[in-house]
Amino acid sequence: MKVNLLKVPFDESRIRHTLAYDSKEARLVVFSMPPGSEVPPHTSPSRVLLYCAKGSGEFLKGKDWIAVEEGDVVACEPLEPHGMKASTPMIVVATIAPAP
């Protein structure tokens, strides 16, 4: 399977997500987020790695919103609140391991 993470569908009116890989060991989800969009805080029983592949915004880790730009990674532990906000058009790659 081959997926170009920087060429995922983009919609200026809403967040889109693409399931790039899925197995019981790990799940890879690519989010394309227009400016001003947000994935609200939530938790997962798995470890979540958030990678800002394009653009800029903020990632929530626990209680802290962290400014991110292209190339930044934030790791969230199981059951730790996490979320995302886009300041500019942003592509986020979320790796969830193990898959919930």
MODELLER restraints for C-alpha pairs under 7 A, 6 or more apart:
rsr = mdl.restraints
at = mdl.atoms
rsr.add(forms.Gaussian(group=physical.xy_distance, feature=features.Distance(at['CA:3:A'], at['CA:20:A']), mean=6.42, stdev=0.5))
rsr.add(forms.Gaussian(group=physical.xy_distance, feature=features.Distance(at['CA:5:A'], at['CA:30:A']), mean=6.86, stdev=0.5))
rsr.add(forms.Gaussian(group=physical.xy_distance, feature=features.Distance(at['CA:10:A'], at['CA:16:A']), mean=6.77, stdev=0.5))
rsr.add(forms.Gaussian(group=physical.xy_distance, feature=features.Distance(at['CA:10:A'], at['CA:32:A']), mean=5.65, stdev=0.5))
rsr.add(forms.Gaussian(group=physical.xy_distance, feature=features.Distance(at['CA:11:A'], at['CA:34:A']), mean=6.97, stdev=0.5))
rsr.add(forms.Gaussian(group=physical.xy_distance, feature=features.Distance(at['CA:12:A'], at['CA:34:A']), mean=5.18, stdev=0.5))
rsr.add(forms.Gaussian(group=physical.xy_distance, feature=features.Distance(at['CA:13:A'], at['CA:34:A']), mean=6.81, stdev=0.5))
rsr.add(forms.Gaussian(group=physical.xy_distance, feature=features.Distance(at['CA:14:A'], at['CA:33:A']), mean=6.88, stdev=0.5))
rsr.add(forms.Gaussian(group=physical.xy_distance, feature=features.Distance(at['CA:14:A'], at['CA:34:A']), mean=6.48, stdev=0.5))
rsr.add(forms.Gaussian(group=physical.xy_distance, feature=features.Distance(at['CA:15:A'], at['CA:31:A']), mean=6.84, stdev=0.5))
rsr.add(forms.Gaussian(group=physical.xy_distance, feature=features.Distance(at['CA:15:A'], at['CA:32:A']), mean=5.80, stdev=0.5))
rsr.add(forms.Gaussian(group=physical.xy_distance, feature=features.Distance(at['CA:15:A'], at['CA:33:A']), mean=4.73, stdev=0.5))
rsr.add(forms.Gaussian(group=physical.xy_distance, feature=features.Distance(at['CA:15:A'], at['CA:34:A']), mean=6.53, stdev=0.5))
rsr.add(forms.Gaussian(group=physical.xy_distance, feature=features.Distance(at['CA:15:A'], at['CA:37:A']), mean=6.86, stdev=0.5))
rsr.add(forms.Gaussian(group=physical.xy_distance, feature=features.Distance(at['CA:16:A'], at['CA:31:A']), mean=5.70, stdev=0.5))
rsr.add(forms.Gaussian(group=physical.xy_distance, feature=features.Distance(at['CA:16:A'], at['CA:32:A']), mean=5.30, stdev=0.5))
rsr.add(forms.Gaussian(group=physical.xy_distance, feature=features.Distance(at['CA:16:A'], at['CA:33:A']), mean=6.72, stdev=0.5))
rsr.add(forms.Gaussian(group=physical.xy_distance, feature=features.Distance(at['CA:17:A'], at['CA:29:A']), mean=6.56, stdev=0.5))
rsr.add(forms.Gaussian(group=physical.xy_distance, feature=features.Distance(at['CA:17:A'], at['CA:30:A']), mean=5.44, stdev=0.5))
rsr.add(forms.Gaussian(group=physical.xy_distance, feature=features.Distance(at['CA:17:A'], at['CA:31:A']), mean=4.36, stdev=0.5))
rsr.add(forms.Gaussian(group=physical.xy_distance, feature=features.Distance(at['CA:17:A'], at['CA:32:A']), mean=6.29, stdev=0.5))
rsr.add(forms.Gaussian(group=physical.xy_distance, feature=features.Distance(at['CA:18:A'], at['CA:29:A']), mean=5.67, stdev=0.5))
rsr.add(forms.Gaussian(group=physical.xy_distance, feature=features.Distance(at['CA:18:A'], at['CA:30:A']), mean=5.11, stdev=0.5))
rsr.add(forms.Gaussian(group=physical.xy_distance, feature=features.Distance(at['CA:18:A'], at['CA:31:A']), mean=6.52, stdev=0.5))
rsr.add(forms.Gaussian(group=physical.xy_distance, feature=features.Distance(at['CA:19:A'], at['CA:28:A']), mean=6.19, stdev=0.5))
rsr.add(forms.Gaussian(group=physical.xy_distance, feature=features.Distance(at['CA:19:A'], at['CA:29:A']), mean=4.66, stdev=0.5))
rsr.add(forms.Gaussian(group=physical.xy_distance, feature=features.Distance(at['CA:19:A'], at['CA:30:A']), mean=6.47, stdev=0.5))
rsr.add(forms.Gaussian(group=physical.xy_distance, feature=features.Distance(at['CA:20:A'], at['CA:28:A']), mean=5.40, stdev=0.5))
rsr.add(forms.Gaussian(group=physical.xy_distance, feature=features.Distance(at['CA:20:A'], at['CA:29:A']), mean=5.67, stdev=0.5))
rsr.add(forms.Gaussian(group=physical.xy_distance, feature=features.Distance(at['CA:20:A'], at['CA:30:A']), mean=6.72, stdev=0.5))
rsr.add(forms.Gaussian(group=physical.xy_distance, feature=features.Distance(at['CA:21:A'], at['CA:27:A']), mean=5.53, stdev=0.5))
rsr.add(forms.Gaussian(group=physical.xy_distance, feature=features.Distance(at['CA:21:A'], at['CA:28:A']), mean=4.94, stdev=0.5))
rsr.add(forms.Gaussian(group=physical.xy_distance, feature=features.Distance(at['CA:22:A'], at['CA:28:A']), mean=6.42, stdev=0.5))
rsr.add(forms.Gaussian(group=physical.xy_distance, feature=features.Distance(at['CA:23:A'], at['CA:99:A']), mean=6.71, stdev=0.5))
rsr.add(forms.Gaussian(group=physical.xy_distance, feature=features.Distance(at['CA:24:A'], at['CA:98:A']), mean=6.23, stdev=0.5))
rsr.add(forms.Gaussian(group=physical.xy_distance, feature=features.Distance(at['CA:24:A'], at['CA:99:A']), mean=5.25, stdev=0.5))
rsr.add(forms.Gaussian(group=physical.xy_distance, feature=features.Distance(at['CA:25:A'], at['CA:97:A']), mean=5.99, stdev=0.5))
rsr.add(forms.Gaussian(group=physical.xy_distance, feature=features.Distance(at['CA:25:A'], at['CA:98:A']), mean=4.58, stdev=0.5))
rsr.add(forms.Gaussian(group=physical.xy_distance, feature=features.Distance(at['CA:25:A'], at['CA:99:A']), mean=5.76, stdev=0.5))
rsr.add(forms.Gaussian(group=physical.xy_distance, feature=features.Distance(at['CA:26:A'], at['CA:95:A']), mean=6.91, stdev=0.5))
rsr.add(forms.Gaussian(group=physical.xy_distance, feature=features.Distance(at['CA:26:A'], at['CA:96:A']), mean=5.57, stdev=0.5))
rsr.add(forms.Gaussian(group=physical.xy_distance, feature=features.Distance(at['CA:26:A'], at['CA:97:A']), mean=4.40, stdev=0.5))
rsr.add(forms.Gaussian(group=physical.xy_distance, feature=features.Distance(at['CA:26:A'], at['CA:98:A']), mean=4.73, stdev=0.5))
rsr.add(forms.Gaussian(group=physical.xy_distance, feature=features.Distance(at['CA:26:A'], at['CA:99:A']), mean=4.71, stdev=0.5))
rsr.add(forms.Gaussian(group=physical.xy_distance, feature=features.Distance(at['CA:27:A'], at['CA:95:A']), mean=5.77, stdev=0.5))
rsr.add(forms.Gaussian(group=physical.xy_distance, feature=features.Distance(at['CA:27:A'], at['CA:96:A']), mean=5.08, stdev=0.5))
rsr.add(forms.Gaussian(group=physical.xy_distance, feature=features.Distance(at['CA:27:A'], at['CA:97:A']), mean=6.47, stdev=0.5))
rsr.add(forms.Gaussian(group=physical.xy_distance, feature=features.Distance(at['CA:27:A'], at['CA:99:A']), mean=5.26, stdev=0.5))
rsr.add(forms.Gaussian(group=physical.xy_distance, feature=features.Distance(at['CA:28:A'], at['CA:93:A']), mean=6.92, stdev=0.5))
rsr.add(forms.Gaussian(group=physical.xy_distance, feature=features.Distance(at['CA:28:A'], at['CA:94:A']), mean=5.74, stdev=0.5))
rsr.add(forms.Gaussian(group=physical.xy_distance, feature=features.Distance(at['CA:28:A'], at['CA:95:A']), mean=4.66, stdev=0.5))
rsr.add(forms.Gaussian(group=physical.xy_distance, feature=features.Distance(at['CA:28:A'], at['CA:96:A']), mean=6.43, stdev=0.5))
rsr.add(forms.Gaussian(group=physical.xy_distance, feature=features.Distance(at['CA:29:A'], at['CA:93:A']), mean=5.85, stdev=0.5))
rsr.add(forms.Gaussian(group=physical.xy_distance, feature=features.Distance(at['CA:29:A'], at['CA:94:A']), mean=5.16, stdev=0.5))
rsr.add(forms.Gaussian(group=physical.xy_distance, feature=features.Distance(at['CA:29:A'], at['CA:95:A']), mean=6.56, stdev=0.5))
rsr.add(forms.Gaussian(group=physical.xy_distance, feature=features.Distance(at['CA:30:A'], at['CA:91:A']), mean=6.93, stdev=0.5))
rsr.add(forms.Gaussian(group=physical.xy_distance, feature=features.Distance(at['CA:30:A'], at['CA:92:A']), mean=5.71, stdev=0.5))
rsr.add(forms.Gaussian(group=physical.xy_distance, feature=features.Distance(at['CA:30:A'], at['CA:93:A']), mean=4.52, stdev=0.5))
rsr.add(forms.Gaussian(group=physical.xy_distance, feature=features.Distance(at['CA:30:A'], at['CA:94:A']), mean=6.25, stdev=0.5))
rsr.add(forms.Gaussian(group=physical.xy_distance, feature=features.Distance(at['CA:31:A'], at['CA:91:A']), mean=5.56, stdev=0.5))
rsr.add(forms.Gaussian(group=physical.xy_distance, feature=features.Distance(at['CA:31:A'], at['CA:92:A']), mean=5.06, stdev=0.5))
rsr.add(forms.Gaussian(group=physical.xy_distance, feature=features.Distance(at['CA:31:A'], at['CA:93:A']), mean=6.36, stdev=0.5))
rsr.add(forms.Gaussian(group=physical.xy_distance, feature=features.Distance(at['CA:32:A'], at['CA:90:A']), mean=5.90, stdev=0.5))
rsr.add(forms.Gaussian(group=physical.xy_distance, feature=features.Distance(at['CA:32:A'], at['CA:91:A']), mean=4.61, stdev=0.5))
rsr.add(forms.Gaussian(group=physical.xy_distance, feature=features.Distance(at['CA:32:A'], at['CA:92:A']), mean=6.60, stdev=0.5))
rsr.add(forms.Gaussian(group=physical.xy_distance, feature=features.Distance(at['CA:33:A'], at['CA:86:A']), mean=6.20, stdev=0.5))
rsr.add(forms.Gaussian(group=physical.xy_distance, feature=features.Distance(at['CA:33:A'], at['CA:89:A']), mean=5.81, stdev=0.5))
rsr.add(forms.Gaussian(group=physical.xy_distance, feature=features.Distance(at['CA:33:A'], at['CA:90:A']), mean=5.10, stdev=0.5))
rsr.add(forms.Gaussian(group=physical.xy_distance, feature=features.Distance(at['CA:33:A'], at['CA:91:A']), mean=6.22, stdev=0.5))
rsr.add(forms.Gaussian(group=physical.xy_distance, feature=features.Distance(at['CA:34:A'], at['CA:86:A']), mean=6.54, stdev=0.5))
rsr.add(forms.Gaussian(group=physical.xy_distance, feature=features.Distance(at['CA:34:A'], at['CA:88:A']), mean=6.71, stdev=0.5))
rsr.add(forms.Gaussian(group=physical.xy_distance, feature=features.Distance(at['CA:34:A'], at['CA:89:A']), mean=4.66, stdev=0.5))
rsr.add(forms.Gaussian(group=physical.xy_distance, feature=features.Distance(at['CA:34:A'], at['CA:90:A']), mean=6.49, stdev=0.5))
rsr.add(forms.Gaussian(group=physical.xy_distance, feature=features.Distance(at['CA:35:A'], at['CA:86:A']), mean=5.04, stdev=0.5))
rsr.add(forms.Gaussian(group=physical.xy_distance, feature=features.Distance(at['CA:35:A'], at['CA:87:A']), mean=4.90, stdev=0.5))
rsr.add(forms.Gaussian(group=physical.xy_distance, feature=features.Distance(at['CA:35:A'], at['CA:88:A']), mean=4.55, stdev=0.5))
rsr.add(forms.Gaussian(group=physical.xy_distance, feature=features.Distance(at['CA:35:A'], at['CA:89:A']), mean=5.14, stdev=0.5))
rsr.add(forms.Gaussian(group=physical.xy_distance, feature=features.Distance(at['CA:36:A'], at['CA:85:A']), mean=6.81, stdev=0.5))
rsr.add(forms.Gaussian(group=physical.xy_distance, feature=features.Distance(at['CA:36:A'], at['CA:86:A']), mean=5.48, stdev=0.5))
rsr.add(forms.Gaussian(group=physical.xy_distance, feature=features.Distance(at['CA:36:A'], at['CA:87:A']), mean=5.77, stdev=0.5))
rsr.add(forms.Gaussian(group=physical.xy_distance, feature=features.Distance(at['CA:37:A'], at['CA:85:A']), mean=5.88, stdev=0.5))
rsr.add(forms.Gaussian(group=physical.xy_distance, feature=features.Distance(at['CA:37:A'], at['CA:86:A']), mean=5.59, stdev=0.5))
rsr.add(forms.Gaussian(group=physical.xy_distance, feature=features.Distance(at['CA:38:A'], at['CA:84:A']), mean=5.55, stdev=0.5))
rsr.add(forms.Gaussian(group=physical.xy_distance, feature=features.Distance(at['CA:38:A'], at['CA:85:A']), mean=4.34, stdev=0.5))
rsr.add(forms.Gaussian(group=physical.xy_distance, feature=features.Distance(at['CA:38:A'], at['CA:86:A']), mean=6.45, stdev=0.5))
rsr.add(forms.Gaussian(group=physical.xy_distance, feature=features.Distance(at['CA:39:A'], at['CA:83:A']), mean=5.33, stdev=0.5))
rsr.add(forms.Gaussian(group=physical.xy_distance, feature=features.Distance(at['CA:39:A'], at['CA:84:A']), mean=5.04, stdev=0.5))
rsr.add(forms.Gaussian(group=physical.xy_distance, feature=features.Distance(at['CA:39:A'], at['CA:85:A']), mean=6.46, stdev=0.5))
rsr.add(forms.Gaussian(group=physical.xy_distance, feature=features.Distance(at['CA:40:A'], at['CA:83:A']), mean=5.33, stdev=0.5))
rsr.add(forms.Gaussian(group=physical.xy_distance, feature=features.Distance(at['CA:40:A'], at['CA:84:A']), mean=6.87, stdev=0.5))
rsr.add(forms.Gaussian(group=physical.xy_distance, feature=features.Distance(at['CA:41:A'], at['CA:81:A']), mean=5.84, stdev=0.5))
rsr.add(forms.Gaussian(group=physical.xy_distance, feature=features.Distance(at['CA:41:A'], at['CA:82:A']), mean=5.16, stdev=0.5))
rsr.add(forms.Gaussian(group=physical.xy_distance, feature=features.Distance(at['CA:41:A'], at['CA:83:A']), mean=4.47, stdev=0.5))
rsr.add(forms.Gaussian(group=physical.xy_distance, feature=features.Distance(at['CA:42:A'], at['CA:81:A']), mean=5.21, stdev=0.5))
rsr.add(forms.Gaussian(group=physical.xy_distance, feature=features.Distance(at['CA:42:A'], at['CA:82:A']), mean=5.66, stdev=0.5))
rsr.add(forms.Gaussian(group=physical.xy_distance, feature=features.Distance(at['CA:42:A'], at['CA:83:A']), mean=6.49, stdev=0.5))
rsr.add(forms.Gaussian(group=physical.xy_distance, feature=features.Distance(at['CA:43:A'], at['CA:79:A']), mean=4.99, stdev=0.5))
rsr.add(forms.Gaussian(group=physical.xy_distance, feature=features.Distance(at['CA:43:A'], at['CA:80:A']), mean=5.74, stdev=0.5))
rsr.add(forms.Gaussian(group=physical.xy_distance, feature=features.Distance(at['CA:43:A'], at['CA:81:A']), mean=4.75, stdev=0.5))
rsr.add(forms.Gaussian(group=physical.xy_distance, feature=features.Distance(at['CA:43:A'], at['CA:82:A']), mean=6.31, stdev=0.5))
rsr.add(forms.Gaussian(group=physical.xy_distance, feature=features.Distance(at['CA:44:A'], at['CA:78:A']), mean=5.93, stdev=0.5))
rsr.add(forms.Gaussian(group=physical.xy_distance, feature=features.Distance(at['CA:44:A'], at['CA:79:A']), mean=5.16, stdev=0.5))
rsr.add(forms.Gaussian(group=physical.xy_distance, feature=features.Distance(at['CA:45:A'], at['CA:78:A']), mean=4.88, stdev=0.5))
rsr.add(forms.Gaussian(group=physical.xy_distance, feature=features.Distance(at['CA:45:A'], at['CA:79:A']), mean=5.27, stdev=0.5))
rsr.add(forms.Gaussian(group=physical.xy_distance, feature=features.Distance(at['CA:45:A'], at['CA:100:A']), mean=6.67, stdev=0.5))
rsr.add(forms.Gaussian(group=physical.xy_distance, feature=features.Distance(at['CA:46:A'], at['CA:78:A']), mean=4.66, stdev=0.5))
rsr.add(forms.Gaussian(group=physical.xy_distance, feature=features.Distance(at['CA:46:A'], at['CA:96:A']), mean=6.19, stdev=0.5))
rsr.add(forms.Gaussian(group=physical.xy_distance, feature=features.Distance(at['CA:46:A'], at['CA:97:A']), mean=5.52, stdev=0.5))
rsr.add(forms.Gaussian(group=physical.xy_distance, feature=features.Distance(at['CA:46:A'], at['CA:98:A']), mean=5.72, stdev=0.5))
rsr.add(forms.Gaussian(group=physical.xy_distance, feature=features.Distance(at['CA:46:A'], at['CA:99:A']), mean=6.83, stdev=0.5))
rsr.add(forms.Gaussian(group=physical.xy_distance, feature=features.Distance(at['CA:46:A'], at['CA:100:A']), mean=6.36, stdev=0.5))
rsr.add(forms.Gaussian(group=physical.xy_distance, feature=features.Distance(at['CA:47:A'], at['CA:76:A']), mean=5.86, stdev=0.5))
rsr.add(forms.Gaussian(group=physical.xy_distance, feature=features.Distance(at['CA:47:A'], at['CA:77:A']), mean=4.82, stdev=0.5))
rsr.add(forms.Gaussian(group=physical.xy_distance, feature=features.Distance(at['CA:47:A'], at['CA:78:A']), mean=4.73, stdev=0.5))
rsr.add(forms.Gaussian(group=physical.xy_distance, feature=features.Distance(at['CA:47:A'], at['CA:96:A']), mean=5.78, stdev=0.5))
rsr.add(forms.Gaussian(group=physical.xy_distance, feature=features.Distance(at['CA:47:A'], at['CA:97:A']), mean=5.41, stdev=0.5))
rsr.add(forms.Gaussian(group=physical.xy_distance, feature=features.Distance(at['CA:48:A'], at['CA:75:A']), mean=5.97, stdev=0.5))
rsr.add(forms.Gaussian(group=physical.xy_distance, feature=features.Distance(at['CA:48:A'], at['CA:76:A']), mean=5.11, stdev=0.5))
rsr.add(forms.Gaussian(group=physical.xy_distance, feature=features.Distance(at['CA:48:A'], at['CA:77:A']), mean=6.59, stdev=0.5))
rsr.add(forms.Gaussian(group=physical.xy_distance, feature=features.Distance(at['CA:48:A'], at['CA:94:A']), mean=6.59, stdev=0.5))
rsr.add(forms.Gaussian(group=physical.xy_distance, feature=features.Distance(at['CA:48:A'], at['CA:95:A']), mean=5.66, stdev=0.5))
rsr.add(forms.Gaussian(group=physical.xy_distance, feature=features.Distance(at['CA:48:A'], at['CA:96:A']), mean=4.63, stdev=0.5))
rsr.add(forms.Gaussian(group=physical.xy_distance, feature=features.Distance(at['CA:48:A'], at['CA:97:A']), mean=6.62, stdev=0.5))
rsr.add(forms.Gaussian(group=physical.xy_distance, feature=features.Distance(at['CA:49:A'], at['CA:73:A']), mean=6.79, stdev=0.5))
rsr.add(forms.Gaussian(group=physical.xy_distance, feature=features.Distance(at['CA:49:A'], at['CA:74:A']), mean=5.85, stdev=0.5))
rsr.add(forms.Gaussian(group=physical.xy_distance, feature=features.Distance(at['CA:49:A'], at['CA:75:A']), mean=4.47, stdev=0.5))
rsr.add(forms.Gaussian(group=physical.xy_distance, feature=features.Distance(at['CA:49:A'], at['CA:76:A']), mean=6.17, stdev=0.5))
rsr.add(forms.Gaussian(group=physical.xy_distance, feature=features.Distance(at['CA:49:A'], at['CA:94:A']), mean=5.60, stdev=0.5))
rsr.add(forms.Gaussian(group=physical.xy_distance, feature=features.Distance(at['CA:49:A'], at['CA:95:A']), mean=5.08, stdev=0.5))
rsr.add(forms.Gaussian(group=physical.xy_distance, feature=features.Distance(at['CA:49:A'], at['CA:96:A']), mean=6.57, stdev=0.5))
rsr.add(forms.Gaussian(group=physical.xy_distance, feature=features.Distance(at['CA:50:A'], at['CA:73:A']), mean=5.51, stdev=0.5))
rsr.add(forms.Gaussian(group=physical.xy_distance, feature=features.Distance(at['CA:50:A'], at['CA:74:A']), mean=5.23, stdev=0.5))
rsr.add(forms.Gaussian(group=physical.xy_distance, feature=features.Distance(at['CA:50:A'], at['CA:75:A']), mean=6.34, stdev=0.5))
rsr.add(forms.Gaussian(group=physical.xy_distance, feature=features.Distance(at['CA:50:A'], at['CA:92:A']), mean=6.62, stdev=0.5))
rsr.add(forms.Gaussian(group=physical.xy_distance, feature=features.Distance(at['CA:50:A'], at['CA:93:A']), mean=5.92, stdev=0.5))
rsr.add(forms.Gaussian(group=physical.xy_distance, feature=features.Distance(at['CA:50:A'], at['CA:94:A']), mean=4.70, stdev=0.5))
rsr.add(forms.Gaussian(group=physical.xy_distance, feature=features.Distance(at['CA:50:A'], at['CA:95:A']), mean=6.66, stdev=0.5))
rsr.add(forms.Gaussian(group=physical.xy_distance, feature=features.Distance(at['CA:51:A'], at['CA:71:A']), mean=6.81, stdev=0.5))
rsr.add(forms.Gaussian(group=physical.xy_distance, feature=features.Distance(at['CA:51:A'], at['CA:72:A']), mean=5.83, stdev=0.5))
rsr.add(forms.Gaussian(group=physical.xy_distance, feature=features.Distance(at['CA:51:A'], at['CA:73:A']), mean=4.40, stdev=0.5))
rsr.add(forms.Gaussian(group=physical.xy_distance, feature=features.Distance(at['CA:51:A'], at['CA:74:A']), mean=6.64, stdev=0.5))
rsr.add(forms.Gaussian(group=physical.xy_distance, feature=features.Distance(at['CA:51:A'], at['CA:92:A']), mean=5.52, stdev=0.5))
rsr.add(forms.Gaussian(group=physical.xy_distance, feature=features.Distance(at['CA:51:A'], at['CA:93:A']), mean=5.07, stdev=0.5))
rsr.add(forms.Gaussian(group=physical.xy_distance, feature=features.Distance(at['CA:51:A'], at['CA:94:A']), mean=6.34, stdev=0.5))
rsr.add(forms.Gaussian(group=physical.xy_distance, feature=features.Distance(at['CA:52:A'], at['CA:68:A']), mean=6.86, stdev=0.5))
rsr.add(forms.Gaussian(group=physical.xy_distance, feature=features.Distance(at['CA:52:A'], at['CA:69:A']), mean=6.14, stdev=0.5))
rsr.add(forms.Gaussian(group=physical.xy_distance, feature=features.Distance(at['CA:52:A'], at['CA:70:A']), mean=5.10, stdev=0.5))
rsr.add(forms.Gaussian(group=physical.xy_distance, feature=features.Distance(at['CA:52:A'], at['CA:71:A']), mean=5.63, stdev=0.5))
rsr.add(forms.Gaussian(group=physical.xy_distance, feature=features.Distance(at['CA:52:A'], at['CA:72:A']), mean=5.46, stdev=0.5))
rsr.add(forms.Gaussian(group=physical.xy_distance, feature=features.Distance(at['CA:52:A'], at['CA:73:A']), mean=6.46, stdev=0.5))
rsr.add(forms.Gaussian(group=physical.xy_distance, feature=features.Distance(at['CA:52:A'], at['CA:91:A']), mean=6.17, stdev=0.5))
rsr.add(forms.Gaussian(group=physical.xy_distance, feature=features.Distance(at['CA:52:A'], at['CA:92:A']), mean=4.72, stdev=0.5))
rsr.add(forms.Gaussian(group=physical.xy_distance, feature=features.Distance(at['CA:52:A'], at['CA:93:A']), mean=6.58, stdev=0.5))
rsr.add(forms.Gaussian(group=physical.xy_distance, feature=features.Distance(at['CA:53:A'], at['CA:70:A']), mean=5.19, stdev=0.5))
rsr.add(forms.Gaussian(group=physical.xy_distance, feature=features.Distance(at['CA:53:A'], at['CA:71:A']), mean=5.79, stdev=0.5))
rsr.add(forms.Gaussian(group=physical.xy_distance, feature=features.Distance(at['CA:53:A'], at['CA:91:A']), mean=5.42, stdev=0.5))
rsr.add(forms.Gaussian(group=physical.xy_distance, feature=features.Distance(at['CA:53:A'], at['CA:92:A']), mean=5.65, stdev=0.5))
rsr.add(forms.Gaussian(group=physical.xy_distance, feature=features.Distance(at['CA:53:A'], at['CA:93:A']), mean=6.74, stdev=0.5))
rsr.add(forms.Gaussian(group=physical.xy_distance, feature=features.Distance(at['CA:54:A'], at['CA:70:A']), mean=4.92, stdev=0.5))
rsr.add(forms.Gaussian(group=physical.xy_distance, feature=features.Distance(at['CA:54:A'], at['CA:90:A']), mean=5.18, stdev=0.5))
rsr.add(forms.Gaussian(group=physical.xy_distance, feature=features.Distance(at['CA:54:A'], at['CA:91:A']), mean=4.93, stdev=0.5))
rsr.add(forms.Gaussian(group=physical.xy_distance, feature=features.Distance(at['CA:55:A'], at['CA:69:A']), mean=5.94, stdev=0.5))
rsr.add(forms.Gaussian(group=physical.xy_distance, feature=features.Distance(at['CA:55:A'], at['CA:70:A']), mean=5.72, stdev=0.5))
rsr.add(forms.Gaussian(group=physical.xy_distance, feature=features.Distance(at['CA:55:A'], at['CA:88:A']), mean=5.52, stdev=0.5))
rsr.add(forms.Gaussian(group=physical.xy_distance, feature=features.Distance(at['CA:55:A'], at['CA:89:A']), mean=5.52, stdev=0.5))
rsr.add(forms.Gaussian(group=physical.xy_distance, feature=features.Distance(at['CA:55:A'], at['CA:90:A']), mean=4.31, stdev=0.5))
rsr.add(forms.Gaussian(group=physical.xy_distance, feature=features.Distance(at['CA:55:A'], at['CA:91:A']), mean=6.64, stdev=0.5))
rsr.add(forms.Gaussian(group=physical.xy_distance, feature=features.Distance(at['CA:56:A'], at['CA:68:A']), mean=5.56, stdev=0.5))
rsr.add(forms.Gaussian(group=physical.xy_distance, feature=features.Distance(at['CA:56:A'], at['CA:69:A']), mean=4.24, stdev=0.5))
rsr.add(forms.Gaussian(group=physical.xy_distance, feature=features.Distance(at['CA:56:A'], at['CA:70:A']), mean=6.43, stdev=0.5))
rsr.add(forms.Gaussian(group=physical.xy_distance, feature=features.Distance(at['CA:56:A'], at['CA:86:A']), mean=6.24, stdev=0.5))
rsr.add(forms.Gaussian(group=physical.xy_distance, feature=features.Distance(at['CA:56:A'], at['CA:87:A']), mean=5.69, stdev=0.5))
rsr.add(forms.Gaussian(group=physical.xy_distance, feature=features.Distance(at['CA:56:A'], at['CA:88:A']), mean=5.55, stdev=0.5))
rsr.add(forms.Gaussian(group=physical.xy_distance, feature=features.Distance(at['CA:56:A'], at['CA:90:A']), mean=5.97, stdev=0.5))
rsr.add(forms.Gaussian(group=physical.xy_distance, feature=features.Distance(at['CA:57:A'], at['CA:67:A']), mean=5.87, stdev=0.5))
rsr.add(forms.Gaussian(group=physical.xy_distance, feature=features.Distance(at['CA:57:A'], at['CA:68:A']), mean=5.44, stdev=0.5))
rsr.add(forms.Gaussian(group=physical.xy_distance, feature=features.Distance(at['CA:57:A'], at['CA:69:A']), mean=6.60, stdev=0.5))
rsr.add(forms.Gaussian(group=physical.xy_distance, feature=features.Distance(at['CA:57:A'], at['CA:85:A']), mean=5.44, stdev=0.5))
rsr.add(forms.Gaussian(group=physical.xy_distance, feature=features.Distance(at['CA:57:A'], at['CA:86:A']), mean=4.29, stdev=0.5))
rsr.add(forms.Gaussian(group=physical.xy_distance, feature=features.Distance(at['CA:57:A'], at['CA:87:A']), mean=4.52, stdev=0.5))
rsr.add(forms.Gaussian(group=physical.xy_distance, feature=features.Distance(at['CA:57:A'], at['CA:88:A']), mean=6.69, stdev=0.5))
rsr.add(forms.Gaussian(group=physical.xy_distance, feature=features.Distance(at['CA:58:A'], at['CA:65:A']), mean=5.94, stdev=0.5))
rsr.add(forms.Gaussian(group=physical.xy_distance, feature=features.Distance(at['CA:58:A'], at['CA:66:A']), mean=5.21, stdev=0.5))
rsr.add(forms.Gaussian(group=physical.xy_distance, feature=features.Distance(at['CA:58:A'], at['CA:67:A']), mean=4.42, stdev=0.5))
rsr.add(forms.Gaussian(group=physical.xy_distance, feature=features.Distance(at['CA:58:A'], at['CA:68:A']), mean=5.35, stdev=0.5))
rsr.add(forms.Gaussian(group=physical.xy_distance, feature=features.Distance(at['CA:58:A'], at['CA:84:A']), mean=5.75, stdev=0.5))
rsr.add(forms.Gaussian(group=physical.xy_distance, feature=features.Distance(at['CA:58:A'], at['CA:85:A']), mean=5.10, stdev=0.5))
rsr.add(forms.Gaussian(group=physical.xy_distance, feature=features.Distance(at['CA:58:A'], at['CA:86:A']), mean=6.55, stdev=0.5))
rsr.add(forms.Gaussian(group=physical.xy_distance, feature=features.Distance(at['CA:59:A'], at['CA:65:A']), mean=5.56, stdev=0.5))
rsr.add(forms.Gaussian(group=physical.xy_distance, feature=features.Distance(at['CA:59:A'], at['CA:66:A']), mean=5.26, stdev=0.5))
rsr.add(forms.Gaussian(group=physical.xy_distance, feature=features.Distance(at['CA:59:A'], at['CA:67:A']), mean=6.67, stdev=0.5))
rsr.add(forms.Gaussian(group=physical.xy_distance, feature=features.Distance(at['CA:59:A'], at['CA:68:A']), mean=6.84, stdev=0.5))
rsr.add(forms.Gaussian(group=physical.xy_distance, feature=features.Distance(at['CA:59:A'], at['CA:82:A']), mean=6.97, stdev=0.5))
rsr.add(forms.Gaussian(group=physical.xy_distance, feature=features.Distance(at['CA:59:A'], at['CA:83:A']), mean=5.72, stdev=0.5))
rsr.add(forms.Gaussian(group=physical.xy_distance, feature=features.Distance(at['CA:59:A'], at['CA:84:A']), mean=4.56, stdev=0.5))
rsr.add(forms.Gaussian(group=physical.xy_distance, feature=features.Distance(at['CA:59:A'], at['CA:85:A']), mean=6.50, stdev=0.5))
rsr.add(forms.Gaussian(group=physical.xy_distance, feature=features.Distance(at['CA:60:A'], at['CA:66:A']), mean=6.19, stdev=0.5))
rsr.add(forms.Gaussian(group=physical.xy_distance, feature=features.Distance(at['CA:60:A'], at['CA:82:A']), mean=4.65, stdev=0.5))
rsr.add(forms.Gaussian(group=physical.xy_distance, feature=features.Distance(at['CA:60:A'], at['CA:83:A']), mean=4.83, stdev=0.5))
rsr.add(forms.Gaussian(group=physical.xy_distance, feature=features.Distance(at['CA:60:A'], at['CA:84:A']), mean=6.10, stdev=0.5))
rsr.add(forms.Gaussian(group=physical.xy_distance, feature=features.Distance(at['CA:61:A'], at['CA:76:A']), mean=6.09, stdev=0.5))
rsr.add(forms.Gaussian(group=physical.xy_distance, feature=features.Distance(at['CA:61:A'], at['CA:80:A']), mean=6.97, stdev=0.5))
rsr.add(forms.Gaussian(group=physical.xy_distance, feature=features.Distance(at['CA:61:A'], at['CA:81:A']), mean=6.09, stdev=0.5))
rsr.add(forms.Gaussian(group=physical.xy_distance, feature=features.Distance(at['CA:61:A'], at['CA:82:A']), mean=4.97, stdev=0.5))
rsr.add(forms.Gaussian(group=physical.xy_distance, feature=features.Distance(at['CA:62:A'], at['CA:80:A']), mean=5.40, stdev=0.5))
rsr.add(forms.Gaussian(group=physical.xy_distance, feature=features.Distance(at['CA:62:A'], at['CA:81:A']), mean=4.78, stdev=0.5))
rsr.add(forms.Gaussian(group=physical.xy_distance, feature=features.Distance(at['CA:62:A'], at['CA:82:A']), mean=6.20, stdev=0.5))
rsr.add(forms.Gaussian(group=physical.xy_distance, feature=features.Distance(at['CA:76:A'], at['CA:82:A']), mean=6.89, stdev=0.5))
